[in-house]
Amino acid sequence: MSSSFTALDVTKPDTSTQTMAQADASILANQIALIAASILGEAPSYLYSQVVGTGISDRPQYEYWKNGVFWFRRTNTWGTTGGNKYNNTGTTLEYSSDSGSTWATVATETRTFDSGGALTATTGGGGFATRLEMLWGKFFTLLDTVTAHAALTGTGAHGLGTMSTQSAAAVAITGGTIKATPQGTSTAADCSIDHSISAREIHSAVAFVTTTMNLDLSTASSFSTTATGTGAQALTVTNPPASGVSYSFVLDLTNGGLRTWTWMTGIKWAGGAAPTLTSSGRDILTFWTRDGGTTWNGALFGKAMA
C-alpha cells in the first residue's frame, strides 16, 4: 500500500519552477503523504519512532516519521479518568524541514467524550482517524475490565459477596416455595422436615478408663462404654458448647454398678440423688446443660436395659 505514496516534499509546490499542473500535483502528493503518515501510520521511506507518555501505558505521546531533514510529528493527548480514559483527547500534526529544530503546525484536533466514553464533539477535524481513535479507546477500556475480572478470586469475583456481608434486603427470599411452604416478605409460619435427610447425631464407643474417664463432647453427643473392675470411678467431660447453647448427651453404660461413681462438677439429679446403677447390664443416662457445663442436669433414662 505504501509503495504508491511519495514522501513529503516541503520544497514543493514551487511556482517559480513548476507549471500550474505540476504545482497542483505536488500539493496533492504532499496531502497524500501527510494523510499516510498521520492517519495510516506509514509513509514511504520514512523511519517511524514513538515516545510513550506518562499516565497511560502503551499510548504514544509523540510519533515521528523521519526521512533525512524532512520530519513529521504527531503529538497526542490521552485522557486518564472517566469517559476520557484511554481516549485520544487531542492531536497536533507538525512537520520540520531542519531535522526537528523547528516545527510548523499542519493541523490540530481536539475531542470530547461523555461519561460512557462516547465521542460528543470534535474541533479541527473529526473524520476517519477520530473514529479509529474512539474504537481504540473502547478496546483498551474493555481490556482493562477483563483484566480486572480475571485477577479476582473467591467471593470478589464478578461482584459476589458472602451472606455475612450482605444487607438483609440483598438476600431476602421474596417468592417461591421451600418444602411446599410459600415464601414471601415475612418468614413462613411453619416448615416441614424431611426426616430421611434430617440431622443425625454422632455416636462414639469409647474404651473404659479406670479411676478417671473423660468424654470429649466435641467428638460426639452419644457415648457407650463397659465398666470393669471395682473401686472409685470419676467421670469428667470437656469441650461443652458455650453458655447460652442448649446441649445434651447420652451415656450407654454397661456394668456401671461395679464402680463407685463421682460425677461431673455441678451435677443435679432427678429426684435429688444419683441413681443406683446395674452391676451386670446396661443403664442409659442423659445429661443436659445450658450454661456451658457449669451446671449439668442428669437423669436415668433407662435401667437394666434388656
Phi and psi restraints in degrees (value plus and minus 20) as a CYANA .aco file:
   2 SER   PHI     -91.3   -51.3
   2 SER   PSI     -38.0     2.0
   3 SER   PHI     -86.8   -46.8
   3 SER   PSI     -38.0     2.0
   4 SER   PHI    -108.1   -68.1
   4 SER   PSI     -24.1    15.9
   5 PHE   PHI    -120.0   -80.0
   5 PHE   PSI     131.5   171.5
   6 THR   PHI    -125.3   -85.3
   6 THR   PSI     137.9   177.9
   7 ALA   PHI     -92.7   -52.7
   7 ALA   PSI     138.1   178.1
   8 LEU   PHI     -84.5   -44.5
   8 LEU   PSI     111.2   151.2
   9 ASP   PHI    -146.1  -106.1
   9 ASP   PSI      81.5   121.5
  10 VAL   PHI     -97.4   -57.4
  10 VAL   PSI     -24.8    15.2
  11 THR   PHI    -105.6   -65.6
  11 THR   PSI     -26.3    13.7
  12 LYS   PHI    -140.0  -100.0
  12 LYS   PSI     128.5   168.5
  13 PRO   PHI     -98.6   -58.6
  13 PRO   PSI     133.2   173.2
  14 ASP   PHI    -148.2  -108.2
  14 ASP   PSI      80.7   120.7
  15 THR   PHI     -88.3   -48.3
  15 THR   PSI     -35.7     4.3
  16 SER   PHI     -98.1   -58.1
  16 SER   PSI     -41.9    -1.9
  17 THR   PHI    -139.9   -99.9
  17 THR   PSI     -35.2     4.8
  18 GLN   PHI    -129.8   -89.8
  18 GLN   PSI     128.2   168.2
  19 THR   PHI     -94.0   -54.0
  19 THR   PSI     150.5   190.5
  20 MET   PHI     -80.7   -40.7
  20 MET   PSI     -60.2   -20.2
  21 ALA   PHI     -86.1   -46.1
  21 ALA   PSI     -59.2   -19.2
  22 GLN   PHI     -88.2   -48.2
  22 GLN   PSI     -58.4   -18.4
  23 ALA   PHI     -84.0   -44.0
  23 ALA   PSI     -63.3   -23.3
  24 ASP   PHI     -81.3   -41.3
  24 ASP   PSI     -60.1   -20.1
  25 ALA   PHI     -85.5   -45.5
  25 ALA   PSI     -58.1   -18.1
  26 SER   PHI     -86.6   -46.6
  26 SER   PSI     -61.8   -21.8
  27 ILE   PHI     -80.0   -40.0
  27 ILE   PSI     -65.9   -25.9
  28 LEU   PHI     -83.6   -43.6
  28 LEU   PSI     -62.0   -22.0
  29 ALA   PHI     -82.7   -42.7
  29 ALA   PSI     -62.5   -22.5
  30 ASN   PHI     -85.9   -45.9
  30 ASN   PSI     -57.8   -17.8
  31 GLN   PHI     -83.0   -43.0
  31 GLN   PSI     -62.6   -22.6
  32 ILE   PHI     -84.0   -44.0
  32 ILE   PSI     -60.9   -20.9
  33 ALA   PHI     -83.7   -43.7
  33 ALA   PSI     -61.8   -21.8
  34 LEU   PHI     -85.2   -45.2
  34 LEU   PSI     -62.6   -22.6
  35 ILE   PHI     -83.5   -43.5
  35 ILE   PSI     -63.8   -23.8
  36 ALA   PHI     -81.4   -41.4
  36 ALA   PSI     -60.8   -20.8
  37 ALA   PHI     -93.6   -53.6
  37 ALA   PSI     -63.2   -23.2
  38 SER   PHI    -106.7   -66.7
  38 SER   PSI     -55.3   -15.3
  39 ILE   PHI    -118.6   -78.6
  39 ILE   PSI     -70.2   -30.2
  40 LEU   PHI    -104.1   -64.1
  40 LEU   PSI     -33.7     6.3
  41 GLY   PHI      58.1    98.1
  41 GLY   PSI       8.3    48.3
  42 GLU   PHI    -173.0  -133.0
  42 GLU   PSI     133.9   173.9
  43 ALA   PHI    -174.3  -134.3
  43 ALA   PSI     118.3   158.3
  44 PRO   PHI     -78.8   -38.8
  44 PRO   PSI     112.3   152.3
  45 SER   PHI      42.1    82.1
  45 SER   PSI      -7.9    32.1
  46 TYR   PHI    -114.6   -74.6
  46 TYR   PSI     118.7   158.7
  47 LEU   PHI    -109.2   -69.2
  47 LEU   PSI     104.3   144.3
  48 TYR   PHI    -117.4   -77.4
  48 TYR   PSI     119.1   159.1
  49 SER   PHI    -168.4  -128.4
  49 SER   PSI     140.9   180.9
  50 GLN   PHI    -164.3  -124.3
  50 GLN   PSI     137.2   177.2
  51 VAL   PHI    -142.7  -102.7
  51 VAL   PSI      99.6   139.6
  52 VAL   PHI    -100.3   -60.3
  52 VAL   PSI     111.0   151.0
  53 GLY   PHI    -103.5   -63.5
  53 GLY   PSI     156.4   196.4
  54 THR   PHI    -107.0   -67.0
  54 THR   PSI     135.0   175.0
  55 GLY   PHI      82.0   122.0
  55 GLY   PSI     -68.0   -28.0
  56 ILE   PHI    -146.0  -106.0
  56 ILE   PSI      95.8   135.8
  57 SER   PHI     -90.9   -50.9
  57 SER   PSI     130.9   170.9
  58 ASP   PHI      45.8    85.8
  58 ASP   PSI      -6.0    34.0
  59 ARG   PHI    -132.6   -92.6
  59 ARG   PSI      99.9   139.9
  60 PRO   PHI     -91.7   -51.7
  60 PRO   PSI     109.2   149.2
  61 GLN   PHI    -104.3   -64.3
  61 GLN   PSI     -60.8   -20.8
  62 TYR   PHI    -145.3  -105.3
  62 TYR   PSI     116.7   156.7
  63 GLU   PHI    -146.5  -106.5
  63 GLU   PSI     112.9   152.9
  64 TYR   PHI    -143.9  -103.9
  64 TYR   PSI     119.9   159.9
  65 TRP   PHI    -141.1  -101.1
  65 TRP   PSI      99.2   139.2
  66 LYS   PHI    -141.7  -101.7
  66 LYS   PSI     118.4   158.4
  67 ASN   PHI    -172.1  -132.1
  67 ASN   PSI      72.9   112.9
  68 GLY   PHI      45.9    85.9
  68 GLY   PSI    -147.4  -107.4
  69 VAL   PHI    -104.4   -64.4
  69 VAL   PSI     -31.4     8.6
  70 PHE   PHI    -112.1   -72.1
  70 PHE   PSI      92.7   132.7
  71 TRP   PHI    -139.9   -99.9
  71 TRP   PSI     128.4   168.4
  72 PHE   PHI    -150.0  -110.0
  72 PHE   PSI     116.4   156.4
  73 ARG   PHI    -153.0  -113.0
  73 ARG   PSI     117.1   157.1
  74 ARG   PHI    -137.9   -97.9
  74 ARG   PSI     104.4   144.4
  75 THR   PHI    -124.9   -84.9
  75 THR   PSI     104.6   144.6
  76 ASN   PHI    -132.0   -92.0
  76 ASN   PSI     123.7   163.7
  77 THR   PHI    -137.4   -97.4
  77 THR   PSI     106.6   146.6
  78 TRP   PHI    -133.6   -93.6
  78 TRP   PSI     116.5   156.5
  79 GLY   PHI     -93.9   -53.9
  79 GLY   PSI     133.5   173.5
  80 THR   PHI    -143.6  -103.6
  80 THR   PSI     -33.1     6.9
  81 THR   PHI    -157.5  -117.5
  81 THR   PSI     141.6   181.6
  82 GLY   PHI      37.2    77.2
  82 GLY   PSI    -164.3  -124.3
  83 GLY   PHI     -88.8   -48.8
  83 GLY   PSI     -39.5     0.5
  84 ASN   PHI    -100.0   -60.0
  84 ASN   PSI     -33.5     6.5
  85 LYS   PHI     -77.9   -37.9
  85 LYS   PSI     110.0   150.0
  86 TYR   PHI      53.4    93.4
  86 TYR   PSI     -23.6    16.4
  87 ASN   PHI    -114.5   -74.5
  87 ASN   PSI     127.8   167.8
  88 ASN   PHI    -102.3   -62.3
  88 ASN   PSI      88.9   128.9
  89 THR   PHI    -112.1   -72.1
  89 THR   PSI     -27.7    12.3
  90 GLY   PHI    -187.6  -147.6
  90 GLY   PSI     124.3   164.3
  91 THR   PHI    -158.7  -118.7
  91 THR   PSI     114.3   154.3
  92 THR   PHI    -142.6  -102.6
  92 THR   PSI     106.7   146.7
  93 LEU   PHI    -124.2   -84.2
  93 LEU   PSI     108.5   148.5
  94 GLU   PHI    -158.0  -118.0
  94 GLU   PSI     141.0   181.0
  95 TYR   PHI    -157.3  -117.3
  95 TYR   PSI     135.5   175.5
  96 SER   PHI    -155.0  -115.0
  96 SER   PSI     117.4   157.4
  97 SER   PHI    -127.8   -87.8
  97 SER   PSI     -11.4    28.6
  98 ASP   PHI    -148.8  -108.8
  98 ASP   PSI      22.9    62.9
  99 SER   PHI      38.3    78.3
  99 SER   PSI      14.4    54.4
 100 GLY   PHI      71.0   111.0
 100 GLY   PSI     -14.4    25.6
 101 SER   PHI     -90.1   -50.1
 101 SER   PSI     -61.6   -21.6
 102 THR   PHI    -152.9  -112.9
 102 THR   PSI     131.8   171.8
 103 TRP   PHI    -149.0  -109.0
 103 TRP   PSI     121.5   161.5
 104 ALA   PHI    -134.7   -94.7
 104 ALA   PSI     112.6   152.6
 105 THR   PHI     -96.6   -56.6
 105 THR   PSI     110.4   150.4
 106 VAL   PHI    -113.1   -73.1
 106 VAL   PSI     -67.4   -27.4
 107 ALA   PHI    -182.7  -142.7
 107 ALA   PSI     136.0   176.0
 108 THR   PHI    -151.0  -111.0
 108 THR   PSI     131.6   171.6
 109 GLU   PHI    -167.1  -127.1
 109 GLU   PSI     114.5   154.5
 110 THR   PHI    -141.5  -101.5
 110 THR   PSI     131.3   171.3
 111 ARG   PHI    -156.3  -116.3
 111 ARG   PSI     123.2   163.2
 112 THR   PHI    -143.2  -103.2
 112 THR   PSI     130.7   170.7
 113 PHE   PHI    -152.8  -112.8
 113 PHE   PSI     131.1   171.1
 114 ASP   PHI    -102.4   -62.4
 114 ASP   PSI    -197.4  -157.4
 115 SER   PHI     -84.0   -44.0
 115 SER   PSI     -41.0    -1.0
 116 GLY   PHI    -111.7   -71.7
 116 GLY   PSI     -17.9    22.1
 117 GLY   PHI      68.2   108.2
 117 GLY   PSI     -11.9    28.1
 118 ALA   PHI    -104.5   -64.5
 118 ALA   PSI     119.0   159.0
 119 LEU   PHI     -85.9   -45.9
 119 LEU   PSI     109.5   149.5
 120 THR   PHI    -133.0   -93.0
 120 THR   PSI     -47.3    -7.3
 121 ALA   PHI    -182.7  -142.7
 121 ALA   PSI     132.5   172.5
 122 THR   PHI    -156.6  -116.6
 122 THR   PSI     132.7   172.7
 123 THR   PHI    -149.8  -109.8
 123 THR   PSI     119.2   159.2
 124 GLY   PHI      63.5   103.5
 124 GLY   PSI     -13.8    26.2
 125 GLY   PHI     148.6   188.6
 125 GLY   PSI    -161.5  -121.5
 126 GLY   PHI     102.7   142.7
 126 GLY   PSI       2.9    42.9
 127 GLY   PHI    -106.7   -66.7
 127 GLY   PSI    -158.7  -118.7
 128 PHE   PHI     -79.9   -39.9
 128 PHE   PSI     -58.4   -18.4
 129 ALA   PHI     -82.0   -42.0
 129 ALA   PSI     -61.2   -21.2
 130 THR   PHI     -82.3   -42.3
 130 THR   PSI     -61.1   -21.1
 131 ARG   PHI     -83.7   -43.7
 131 ARG   PSI     -60.5   -20.5
 132 LEU   PHI     -83.6   -43.6
 132 LEU   PSI     -62.3   -22.3
 133 GLU   PHI     -82.1   -42.1
 133 GLU   PSI     -58.7   -18.7
 134 MET   PHI     -85.4   -45.4
 134 MET   PSI     -64.4   -24.4
 135 LEU   PHI     -83.8   -43.8
 135 LEU   PSI     -58.6   -18.6
 136 TRP   PHI     -82.0   -42.0
 136 TRP   PSI     -61.6   -21.6
 137 GLY   PHI     -83.2   -43.2
 137 GLY   PSI     -61.8   -21.8
 138 LYS   PHI     -84.7   -44.7
 138 LYS   PSI     -56.4   -16.4
 139 PHE   PHI     -82.6   -42.6
 139 PHE   PSI     -65.5   -25.5
 140 PHE   PHI     -87.7   -47.7
 140 PHE   PSI     -53.9   -13.9
 141 THR   PHI     -83.2   -43.2
 141 THR   PSI     -64.5   -24.5
 142 LEU   PHI     -82.9   -42.9
 142 LEU   PSI     -63.3   -23.3
 143 LEU   PHI     -82.2   -42.2
 143 LEU   PSI     -58.7   -18.7
 144 ASP   PHI     -82.0   -42.0
 144 ASP   PSI     -63.2   -23.2
 145 THR   PHI     -86.7   -46.7
 145 THR   PSI     -65.5   -25.5
 146 VAL   PHI     -82.5   -42.5
 146 VAL   PSI     -61.6   -21.6
 147 THR   PHI     -83.1   -43.1
 147 THR   PSI     -61.0   -21.0
 148 ALA   PHI     -83.8   -43.8
 148 ALA   PSI     -62.6   -22.6
 149 HIS   PHI     -88.2   -48.2
 149 HIS   PSI     -57.4   -17.4
 150 ALA   PHI     -84.6   -44.6
 150 ALA   PSI     -47.2    -7.2
 151 ALA   PHI    -102.7   -62.7
 151 ALA   PSI     -31.8     8.2
 152 LEU   PHI     -96.9   -56.9
 152 LEU   PSI     127.1   167.1
 153 THR   PHI    -156.2  -116.2
 153 THR   PSI     143.1   183.1
 154 GLY   PHI      40.0    80.0
 154 GLY   PSI    -160.9  -120.9
 155 THR   PHI     -91.6   -51.6
 155 THR   PSI     -33.3     6.7
 156 GLY   PHI     -96.4   -56.4
 156 GLY   PSI     -39.1     0.9
 157 ALA   PHI     -85.1   -45.1
 157 ALA   PSI     108.3   148.3
 158 HIS   PHI      34.7    74.7
 158 HIS   PSI      14.7    54.7
 159 GLY   PHI      59.3    99.3
 159 GLY   PSI     -10.0    30.0
 160 LEU   PHI     -92.6   -52.6
 160 LEU   PSI     126.2   166.2
 161 GLY   PHI    -147.1  -107.1
 161 GLY   PSI    -185.1  -145.1
 162 THR   PHI    -137.7   -97.7
 162 THR   PSI     136.3   176.3
 163 MET   PHI     -78.0   -38.0
 163 MET   PSI     -54.5   -14.5
 164 SER   PHI     -89.8   -49.8
 164 SER   PSI     -40.8    -0.8
 165 THR   PHI    -126.3   -86.3
 165 THR   PSI     -19.1    20.9
 166 GLN   PHI    -110.9   -70.9
 166 GLN   PSI     128.8   168.8
 167 SER   PHI     -92.9   -52.9
 167 SER   PSI     141.7   181.7
 168 ALA   PHI     -79.2   -39.2
 168 ALA   PSI     -59.1   -19.1
 169 ALA   PHI     -85.9   -45.9
 169 ALA   PSI     -48.3    -8.3
 170 ALA   PHI     -94.5   -54.5
 170 ALA   PSI     -40.5    -0.5
 171 VAL   PHI    -140.8  -100.8
 171 VAL   PSI      -9.2    30.8
 172 ALA   PHI     -87.8   -47.8
 172 ALA   PSI     120.1   160.1
 173 ILE   PHI    -110.3   -70.3
 173 ILE   PSI      95.6   135.6
 174 THR   PHI    -130.1   -90.1
 174 THR   PSI     -13.8    26.2
 175 GLY   PHI    -194.1  -154.1
 175 GLY   PSI     157.5   197.5
 176 GLY   PHI      65.8   105.8
 176 GLY   PSI    -191.6  -151.6
 177 THR   PHI    -154.5  -114.5
 177 THR   PSI     130.1   170.1
 178 ILE   PHI    -146.2  -106.2
 178 ILE   PSI      96.7   136.7
 179 LYS   PHI      32.8    72.8
 179 LYS   PSI      24.5    64.5
 180 ALA   PHI      49.8    89.8
 180 ALA   PSI     -12.7    27.3
 181 THR   PHI    -120.0   -80.0
 181 THR   PSI      99.4   139.4
 182 PRO   PHI     -80.5   -40.5
 182 PRO   PSI     121.6   161.6
 183 GLN   PHI    -131.5   -91.5
 183 GLN   PSI     121.4   161.4
 184 GLY   PHI    -168.0  -128.0
 184 GLY   PSI    -165.8  -125.8
 185 THR   PHI     -98.2   -58.2
 185 THR   PSI     -32.6     7.4
 186 SER   PHI    -144.2  -104.2
 186 SER   PSI     141.6   181.6
 187 THR   PHI     -87.2   -47.2
 187 THR   PSI     117.3   157.3
 188 ALA   PHI     -79.4   -39.4
 188 ALA   PSI     127.0   167.0
 189 ALA   PHI     -92.1   -52.1
 189 ALA   PSI     -47.3    -7.3
 190 ASP   PHI    -165.9  -125.9
 190 ASP   PSI     149.7   189.7
 191 CYS   PHI    -172.3  -132.3
 191 CYS   PSI     100.9   140.9
 192 SER   PHI     -98.2   -58.2
 192 SER   PSI     128.6   168.6
 193 ILE   PHI    -135.0   -95.0
 193 ILE   PSI     109.2   149.2
 194 ASP   PHI    -105.9   -65.9
 194 ASP   PSI      83.4   123.4
 195 HIS   PHI     -88.2   -48.2
 195 HIS   PSI     -35.7     4.3
 196 SER   PHI     -91.8   -51.8
 196 SER   PSI     -38.8     1.2
 197 ILE   PHI    -145.0  -105.0
 197 ILE   PSI      -8.0    32.0
 198 SER   PHI     -91.7   -51.7
 198 SER   PSI     149.7   189.7
 199 ALA   PHI     -83.5   -43.5
 199 ALA   PSI     119.5   159.5
 200 ARG   PHI    -134.4   -94.4
 200 ARG   PSI     120.0   160.0
 201 GLU   PHI    -107.5   -67.5
 201 GLU   PSI     128.2   168.2
 202 ILE   PHI    -106.3   -66.3
 202 ILE   PSI     113.9   153.9
 203 HIS   PHI    -127.0   -87.0
 203 HIS   PSI     121.1   161.1
 204 SER   PHI    -150.3  -110.3
 204 SER   PSI      99.6   139.6
 205 ALA   PHI    -108.2   -68.2
 205 ALA   PSI      94.2   134.2
 206 VAL   PHI    -130.7   -90.7
 206 VAL   PSI     127.9   167.9
 207 ALA   PHI     -93.5   -53.5
 207 ALA   PSI     119.9   159.9
 208 PHE   PHI     -92.8   -52.8
 208 PHE   PSI     115.1   155.1
 209 VAL   PHI    -139.7   -99.7
 209 VAL   PSI      99.5   139.5
 210 THR   PHI     -89.6   -49.6
 210 THR   PSI     137.4   177.4
 211 THR   PHI      55.5    95.5
 211 THR   PSI     -85.6   -45.6
 212 THR   PHI    -156.7  -116.7
 212 THR   PSI     107.7   147.7
 213 MET   PHI    -143.2  -103.2
 213 MET   PSI     112.3   152.3
 214 ASN   PHI    -134.5   -94.5
 214 ASN   PSI     121.2   161.2
 215 LEU   PHI    -132.6   -92.6
 215 LEU   PSI     104.4   144.4
 216 ASP   PHI    -109.2   -69.2
 216 ASP   PSI      87.4   127.4
 217 LEU   PHI     -93.9   -53.9
 217 LEU   PSI     -27.7    12.3
 218 SER   PHI    -100.0   -60.0
 218 SER   PSI     -31.1     8.9
 219 THR   PHI    -119.1   -79.1
 219 THR   PSI     -44.7    -4.7
 220 ALA   PHI    -186.7  -146.7
 220 ALA   PSI     150.7   190.7
 221 SER   PHI    -145.8  -105.8
 221 SER   PSI     -11.6    28.4
 222 SER   PHI    -160.2  -120.2
 222 SER   PSI     106.9   146.9
 223 PHE   PHI    -150.7  -110.7
 223 PHE   PSI     132.3   172.3
 224 SER   PHI    -161.5  -121.5
 224 SER   PSI     125.0   165.0
 225 THR   PHI    -178.5  -138.5
 225 THR   PSI     142.6   182.6
 226 THR   PHI    -142.0  -102.0
 226 THR   PSI      99.8   139.8
 227 ALA   PHI     -93.4   -53.4
 227 ALA   PSI     126.8   166.8
 228 THR   PHI    -154.2  -114.2
 228 THR   PSI     135.6   175.6
 229 GLY   PHI      51.2    91.2
 229 GLY   PSI    -189.5  -149.5
 230 THR   PHI    -152.8  -112.8
 230 THR   PSI     152.2   192.2
 231 GLY   PHI      91.0   131.0
 231 GLY   PSI    -193.2  -153.2
 232 ALA   PHI     -90.0   -50.0
 232 ALA   PSI     122.6   162.6
 233 GLN   PHI    -164.2  -124.2
 233 GLN   PSI     111.3   151.3
 234 ALA   PHI    -133.0   -93.0
 234 ALA   PSI     125.9   165.9
 235 LEU   PHI    -139.6   -99.6
 235 LEU   PSI     106.6   146.6
 236 THR   PHI    -143.5  -103.5
 236 THR   PSI     139.9   179.9
 237 VAL   PHI    -152.6  -112.6
 237 VAL   PSI     130.8   170.8
 238 THR   PHI    -152.2  -112.2
 238 THR   PSI     139.0   179.0
 239 ASN   PHI      41.2    81.2
 239 ASN   PSI      27.0    67.0
 240 PRO   PHI     -94.3   -54.3
 240 PRO   PSI     139.8   179.8
 241 PRO   PHI     -81.8   -41.8
 241 PRO   PSI     140.8   180.8
 242 ALA   PHI     -86.0   -46.0
 242 ALA   PSI     140.7   180.7
 243 SER   PHI     -76.8   -36.8
 243 SER   PSI     121.3   161.3
 244 GLY   PHI      78.7   118.7
 244 GLY   PSI     -27.2    12.8
 245 VAL   PHI    -129.5   -89.5
 245 VAL   PSI     105.8   145.8
 246 SER   PHI     -97.9   -57.9
 246 SER   PSI     108.5   148.5
 247 TYR   PHI    -165.7  -125.7
 247 TYR   PSI     122.2   162.2
 248 SER   PHI    -162.3  -122.3
 248 SER   PSI     133.8   173.8
 249 PHE   PHI    -161.8  -121.8
 249 PHE   PSI     141.0   181.0
 250 VAL   PHI    -136.8   -96.8
 250 VAL   PSI     119.6   159.6
 251 LEU   PHI    -141.4  -101.4
 251 LEU   PSI      94.9   134.9
 252 ASP   PHI    -113.7   -73.7
 252 ASP   PSI      82.1   122.1
 253 LEU   PHI    -130.5   -90.5
 253 LEU   PSI     100.5   140.5
 254 THR   PHI    -120.3   -80.3
 254 THR   PSI     114.2   154.2
 255 ASN   PHI      38.8    78.8
 255 ASN   PSI      12.6    52.6
 256 GLY   PHI     -84.5   -44.5
 256 GLY   PSI     -44.2    -4.2
 257 GLY   PHI     -89.9   -49.9
 257 GLY   PSI     -28.4    11.6
 258 LEU   PHI     -90.7   -50.7
 258 LEU   PSI     -42.1    -2.1
 259 ARG   PHI    -132.6   -92.6
 259 ARG   PSI     138.6   178.6
 260 THR   PHI    -121.3   -81.3
 260 THR   PSI      92.6   132.6
 261 TRP   PHI    -115.1   -75.1
 261 TRP   PSI     119.5   159.5
 262 THR   PHI    -134.2   -94.2
 262 THR   PSI      99.4   139.4
 263 TRP   PHI    -113.2   -73.2
 263 TRP   PSI     158.3   198.3
 264 MET   PHI     -77.0   -37.0
 264 MET   PSI     129.1   169.1
 265 THR   PHI     -81.4   -41.4
 265 THR   PSI     117.6   157.6
 266 GLY   PHI      65.2   105.2
 266 GLY   PSI      -6.6    33.4
 267 ILE   PHI     -93.4   -53.4
 267 ILE   PSI     118.0   158.0
 268 LYS   PHI    -147.9  -107.9
 268 LYS   PSI     105.5   145.5
 269 TRP   PHI    -122.1   -82.1
 269 TRP   PSI     130.4   170.4
 270 ALA   PHI     -82.0   -42.0
 270 ALA   PSI     108.5   148.5
 271 GLY   PHI      64.4   104.4
 271 GLY   PSI     -23.5    16.5
 272 GLY   PHI      66.5   106.5
 272 GLY   PSI     -17.4    22.6
 273 ALA   PHI    -164.1  -124.1
 273 ALA   PSI     129.6   169.6
 274 ALA   PHI     -85.7   -45.7
 274 ALA   PSI     123.3   163.3
 275 PRO   PHI     -93.0   -53.0
 275 PRO   PSI     137.4   177.4
 276 THR   PHI    -106.9   -66.9
 276 THR   PSI     105.4   145.4
 277 LEU   PHI    -115.1   -75.1
 277 LEU   PSI     142.9   182.9
 278 THR   PHI    -103.6   -63.6
 278 THR   PSI     112.0   152.0
 279 SER   PHI     -99.5   -59.5
 279 SER   PSI     -45.2    -5.2
 280 SER   PHI    -159.2  -119.2
 280 SER   PSI      67.0   107.0
 281 GLY   PHI     132.6   172.6
 281 GLY   PSI    -197.7  -157.7
 282 ARG   PHI    -124.2   -84.2
 282 ARG   PSI     114.2   154.2
 283 ASP   PHI    -140.9  -100.9
 283 ASP   PSI     123.8   163.8
 284 ILE   PHI    -136.2   -96.2
 284 ILE   PSI     101.9   141.9
 285 LEU   PHI    -135.9   -95.9
 285 LEU   PSI     126.2   166.2
 286 THR   PHI    -141.5  -101.5
 286 THR   PSI     127.0   167.0
 287 PHE   PHI    -155.9  -115.9
 287 PHE   PSI     120.7   160.7
 288 TRP   PHI    -161.1  -121.1
 288 TRP   PSI     120.3   160.3
 289 THR   PHI    -161.9  -121.9
 289 THR   PSI     136.5   176.5
 290 ARG   PHI    -155.1  -115.1
 290 ARG   PSI     -15.2    24.8
 291 ASP   PHI    -144.3  -104.3
 291 ASP   PSI      15.2    55.2
 292 GLY   PHI      52.6    92.6
 292 GLY   PSI       0.1    40.1
 293 GLY   PHI      71.1   111.1
 293 GLY   PSI     -16.5    23.5
 294 THR   PHI     -83.6   -43.6
 294 THR   PSI     -59.5   -19.5
 295 THR   PHI    -144.7  -104.7
 295 THR   PSI     108.8   148.8
 296 TRP   PHI    -132.4   -92.4
 296 TRP   PSI     116.0   156.0
 297 ASN   PHI    -127.8   -87.8
 297 ASN   PSI      97.9   137.9
 298 GLY   PHI    -134.7   -94.7
 298 GLY   PSI     130.0   170.0
 299 ALA   PHI    -171.3  -131.3
 299 ALA   PSI     128.2   168.2
 300 LEU   PHI    -105.3   -65.3
 300 LEU   PSI      85.7   125.7
 301 PHE   PHI     -94.9   -54.9
 301 PHE   PSI     -61.2   -21.2
 302 GLY   PHI    -169.9  -129.9
 302 GLY   PSI     116.5   156.5
 303 LYS   PHI    -134.0   -94.0
 303 LYS   PSI     117.3   157.3
 304 ALA   PHI      30.7    70.7
 304 ALA   PSI      33.2    73.2
 305 MET   PHI     -82.4   -42.4
 305 MET   PSI     110.5   150.5
